[in-house]
Each structure stands twice: as C-alpha cells, then as structure tokens.
Amino acid sequence: MMFADHVRDLANLAAADRRRTLAPRRGIDFASNDYLGLAGSDRLRASMIEALSRGVPVGSGGSRLLRGNAPEHEALEADAARFFGTEAALFFASGYVANTILFATLPQRGDLIVHDALIHASAHEGMRLTRATFVAAAHNDADAFEDAITAWRASGGTGRVWIAVESLYSMDGDQAPLAALSEIADRHDAVLLIDEAHATGVFGTDGRGLAEALDGRENVITLRTCGKALGCEGALLCGPAVMREFIVNRGRGFIFSTAPSPLMALAVGEALRIIADEPARRERLWASVATAERVLAPYGVTATGSQILPLVLGDAARTMQVADAIQAAGFDVRGIRPPTVPEGGSRLRISLTLNATVADIKALAKVMEEALR
C-alpha cells in the first residue's frame, strides 16, 4: 500500500491523543497571538486599501536579489531599524523562516550555540543546518549557560559563542533572564540571539519589547515577528549591519526565496506606527491580564505576568477533552500536547488579546470551573 508507513504513523499519533487536525475559528478568541487586536484594525485595513489604490503590487515577483526588492521592503527595514534602535533590519516572510536562516547562516564551523532547552522549533530547524556545535541549557538558568560555555572552552573550543533564547516563552509565558545572559555574553565575547516574537508590541517603550535595553549593541541580534501583536505577517531580524549583509550574501533561505509581499511590508510599517501611537491598546491588554490572573487562579491557571497563561493538566487526552468542552461553550481555548511541550506537560494555553473583553474573561472562568470537574 502506498504511504503505508505514513498511515501507521498517523494511527500511532491518534492512539497517543496527539493527532492534529485543522479546525475553523469558533468562539471568543483565547487562542490567537493577535494580542493588541491589530489584525482586524481599521487603520491597518485603510493603509492596505490606500496602498492598493496607488498601485503597490500584491506579489514581489522574485527574490530580493533579483527584481523582488521593492521600495516597501527597504522602507520597512529602515523604519524598523530606527524604531528598535539597531544598525540594520532585514525582513522575512515568517518568523520560522527568519529563525531557520539565522541559525543556519551566522554561526560558523568551530563555533558553539548554547540555546535554552525550550527554544522554538524554528531555531532547532536552523541548528539542524548549522556547521556549529550546539548544546541545550536548562530553561531560564543563566548559570547553565555559563557552565556550558566554560566546559566547551575547557575542552578546547576556540570559536565564537552564540547564546540563543526567547525573551518571552510562548507556552509558559515566562521571561528569560536577559540581563544576566547579556553579562555572560559580554564576559565570553559571545553574541546574544533574542527571539522577541511574543514580547514585541506588548512590552517595552512603545512596544519595543523586553530586549529594548539591549538593542543597538554590537553583540545582540533580535527577532521581531510581525504576525503576533503587530497583526500582520513576516519577521524582522534587527542588529548590526554586518548581520544583514552576511545573510544577504550567505543566507541560502534568503537568497533563493521569493521576497515577501510589498503590501505586507507596508502593513508592518503601519503596525509599528500604530503600537507607538496607541498606548491605550497595551493598557487595555494589561487590564485583561490583571483580571485573568485573579479570576482564573482558583482553577490552577499560572499567573505569569504576561498575556500567556498556561493551565498544565499533564495528560494529553484529558487536556483535549477539557479544551473541547470549553470550545463547545463558545470560548476558543486550545489544548497543547507534546512534542510542542515536554512529555507530561500537556496544557491549555490561554492567550489574552484585545479580541476578548474583561467580561469575556470572567465568563470563561465560569466555563472552566464546569469543564474541569
């Protein structure tokens, strides 16, 4: 039978309560990463309509090194570098693509990447392609990063060290010890790679993220995805000019990919202006966080100080049953299972966005009480 191995693998996933399916949107949004509600904002929509009316093309028509390099790409990258306070920025079609290209391209043979044990799958994809050595450090344990570097140097490692973390982790909602990691990077002449995917737009001055104080340093590169709080698509790598030039010249995933839509580049630029112009969006989101932490705590939801609130249930089957019950009541809360989270770490991931009101959060608490019985 054609694809018999694949059929068996899917059956095994189903038996372990891990088979995934695509489901339509339904219910009040407690699942998306559209934290500031920008994806449907009138201002973003108006900017796109205006751009279309003056002839900005939908497609780029080629890679950036051919005819695909549009004025909208260049304008966005200049705006992003100014906004985040870095020498340069480079725009990609998605955060996954940007992270994969970053890890596959910048670290060289003889270098060491020390990454947080819970870093995103896209970083792992890039490390599969890297010529450098890579090793995991215990989650959010700065001493573990220091120890890994020290052990590598003691064993004869002489190359560059790259320290890779997320500033805000998407499944736990906790923050990396960026100040301590920055000191370690300075001590070891290392480069600090910070994935700001879930912090951009939500934290920092005008939404500049948790790495705001480190931006502009020679040994810091940050990834800002545009499909979460910015409400668009794509991603920006921000850092030294040499980072941009090296990826343009050596990043195969960049060189041989069709450039992102010029329309989307324009939209991301508008989103950066919105998050600076409309601080009330963040204020409303933090009011939602305060309410959620208070009313959901009795049901075991972890208060994280962020817009991401996990309820770890452990068992995959029970997690999906509870999620199904909550969704049936009209609230889009998704269950997360391994391998996205560690074994025994199946959970409900409650994502707070401006697409749900404070009243919605209180109503969710009542539904959760019933679903968890």
N, C-alpha and C positions, 0 to 999 in steps of 0.2 A: 504493500500500500504506500502510495506517495505520501510523504510527510508523516509517516507513522511515528517517528521519534518525536516530532513536534506535538502530535495529538496526545501521546503519552505524557509529555511534559505538562501540557495544559491540564490533563486529567489529574496529575500529581499536585499541581497548584490548587485545583478545585478541592481535592481531598484535604489539603492543608489549610483551607479557607484563605487562600492567597490569590485566587484567580481574579483578575481585574476585568472590569467591563466599562465601556463608555456610557455615561448616563447624562441625560439632558439636565439643564439647570432647573431646579424647582425649589420653591420655598424662599424664605428670607435668607440673605447672604451671610453665613457664618463660615464660609469655606474659601472665598477668594483671597487674593493678595491685593485687591484694589482698595488699599487701606484708607485713602483720602477721597474715595468716590470719584476719581477723575476720569475713569474710563468712559463714563456717560456724561461728562460735564458739558454744559452749553458752550463754554469758552473754547474748549478743545475742538468741539464739533464745528464751531464757527471758523476757527483757524483753518481747518481742513477744507471747508466749503470755499473759503476765500482763496486758498492755495489752488484748488482745482479750477476755480473760475479764471485764474490768471495763467493757467496752463502748466502748473507743476505736474510732471509726469507721475503716474502711479508706479511704474516699474523703472528700474535703473538701467536696464538694457545690457548690463555686463559687469565684470569685476571692477573694483576701484582702480586697478592699474590699467584697465582698458578704458572704455568710454563711460563706465559706470560711476565715475567720480563726479557727483553733482554738486552744485553750489550749496544746496541744502545740507549735504554731509559736512562740507568744510565749515559752514556757518555754525552748525550744531557743535562740532568739535571745538571751535574757538570759544563759543558761549560756555560750553561745559568746563573747559579749562579755566576760564575766568571765574565761573560760579564756584567751582570746587577748589580753586587756588592752586592749580597744578601747572606745570610747564606745557603739558600737552594732553590731548584726549584722542581716543580712536573709537569709532562707532562700529558695532557688530549687529548681526541680525537677532541674536538672543544672548542671554547670559550664559547658557550652556555652551554655545559656540565660543564666546569670548574666553571663558574659563579654560576650555579644552585647548584653545590655541595658545593661551598664556603659558600653561604648564608644559605644553609640548614644545614650545619655541624658546622661551627665555632661559631656563636652567640648562646648563651645558654638561657635557660629559666630564665627570670628575667632581661635579657639584653635589650638594645634599639638599633635598627638600624635607623639612620637618613639618608635617601637617597635623592638624587636630584630628583626632580619631573620628569625629562626627562631621568632617568637612563634606561638602556637597558631591554628589555623584559626578558632576561635570569636572571637578578637579581630579577625581580618580581617573576619569577618561583621559584627561591630558597627561596624567602621570604614566598611564599605560604606554604613551607615545614618547615620553621623555627619554633622554640619554643619561639623565642624572640618577643618582641613588635617591630613594625616598623611604621615609620611615614615619610611622604614626606616633604621636604623643598623646598621652591621656587627656581627655576632654577638659579644656579650660584650665589646665595645670601648667602654669608658666615654668615651674621647676622641672617638669618633664621635658619641656622644650630645651631648657638649658642643659639638662643631663644628656639628652640625645646628641646635641651638638658637641659637648665635651667628650663624650665617648667616641664619636666619629673622628674628632681631631686626634684623640689619643691613639686611634687605630691607624693613623697615617693619612686621614683625609685632609686635602690641602686646597680644595676648590672653594667656590662661593657657597654660602649657606642661604637658603630661601625658607622663610617661616610663613606658613600658609594657614589662615584662619578665616572664619566668618565673624563679622562683628556682632551679629545677632542671628542665633541659630533658628532655623525655620520650623523645627519640630519641637524644640524645648522652650523657645522664647527667651533663652538666657544669653548673656553678653560675654564676649571674650575679654580677658584682662589685657586690653590693648596697651595701657601704659607700661605694664611690666614687660610685655613682649617687645615693645619698642626699645626699652632699655637693653634687653637681651640682644636685639638686632644690632644696636649700636656697639655693644661690647664685642660682638663677634664679627663685625663688619658684614652683617647679613642684610638681605632685602626682606622687607615685611610685605606680604601679599594679603590684602584685606578684602574679603567679599562683603560688600555693603548692601547686598540685594534687599534685605528686609529692614534696613535702617534708613536708607535713602528716602527723603521726603518726610519721615516720621520724627527722627531725632536731629539734634543739632540746630544751629542758627539757620533759619530759613529752610530747614530740612536738609542740611548738608551732611547729615549722618553722624555716626558715632566716631568716625575716624577724622572728623573735622580738624582737630588739633594737630594731626599728623600729616595732613595733605600738604603737598609742596616740598616735602623732604626728599632728598636725593635717593633715599633707600626705602621709599614707600610707594607701592602701586595699589590702587583701589579699583574695585569693580563695582560699577553702579548699574544695576539692571533697570530697565525702563518699563517693564511690564507689571510692576507691582504698584507702589504708591504713586508712580508717575502716570499710571493709567494708559500706557502706550505699549510698544514692543521694542525689543532690542536691548543693547547694553553698551556701556561706555567704560573703557579702560582709561584710567586717569593716572598720570605720573610723569616721570622725566621724559624729555623729548626723545632721548635715545631709545626708550621703550617703544614709542610709536614708530620710529624709523626702522628699528630692528624687526618688528613684526611685519611692517610693510615689505621689507626685503626678504625675510626668512620664514614668516608665518604661512605655511602652506595652506592652512584653512582659510586664511585671509586672502592670499594671492589668487587662489583658484575658486573662490566663491563669488557668485553674483552679489553685487552690493545690495544692501537693504533699500527699501523704497525711499525715494527722496521725500515723499509725503510723510512717511513715518519719522524721518529725521526732523522735518519741520514741526511735527506734532510734539516730539520730545523737547525741542527747544521751547515751545509754548508751555509745556508742562513744567519746565524749570522755572519759567517766569510766574506761573500760577502758584507754585509752592512758596515762592518768595513773597508774592503779592497778597496771599490769602492765608495768613497765620491762623485765622479762625478755624480752618479745617483741622489743623493739628489740635487746637484747643478742644474742639468737639470730640475728636478721637480720644484724647486723654480723659475726658469726662466719661466716655464709654468704658474705657479701661478701668477707671476707678469703680464704676458701678458693677462691672462684670466681676472684678476681683472680690467685691463684697458679697454679691448675691449668689455667685457660683461656688464660692469656697465651701459651703456646707456639703457639697456633693463631691468633694475631692479634687476640684479643679485647682491646679497650681497657680498661684499668683507670681508672675514673672517680672512685673514692672515694664511689660511691653504689650503690644497688641496681639501677641500669640499666647494662648492659654491652653496647655495640654491637660487632658484627663487620662492618665495612664491606667488602663484596665488589665493589661498583660496578655490575656487570652485573645487570639485573633477572632475566633468565632463569636465570642461574647461582644467584642468590640463592634463587629459589623452588625450584630443583632440590635445593639443599643443605638447605633447610628441609623439603622433602618427605621427604628421606632421614632426617633427624633425627626427624621426626614418626613415620615408619614404624617407627623403633626404640623408640618409646614415650615420646618427650620432646617436649612441646608448645613448640617454639620457632618463632616466626613470622617470615616474611620481610616486610620493609617496603620499598616501592617509591615512586618519585615518583607523584603530587605530594606525598605525605606527607613525603618527604625530597627534597633537591635532586637534580637530574639527576646521574647518576654516583655517587649516594650510597646505592644500594640496599644493604640490610644485614639481618643477623639482629639482632633486638633481644632480648637475653637479660634477662629480668626475674626478679629474685630475690625470692622470697616464702617465708613460713613453710609454704607448701604443698609445698615440696620440702626434703629433708634434705641435710645435708652429703654423705652417701653418694650421694644422687641427683646432686649436682653433680659428684662425681668420676666417676660413671658417664657423665654427659653428656659429660665431657671425652673419654672413650674413643670415644664415638659420633661426636663432632665430628671427631676425628682421621680416622676412616674416611670420613665424609661429605665431607670437604674434599679428599680425594685425587682 
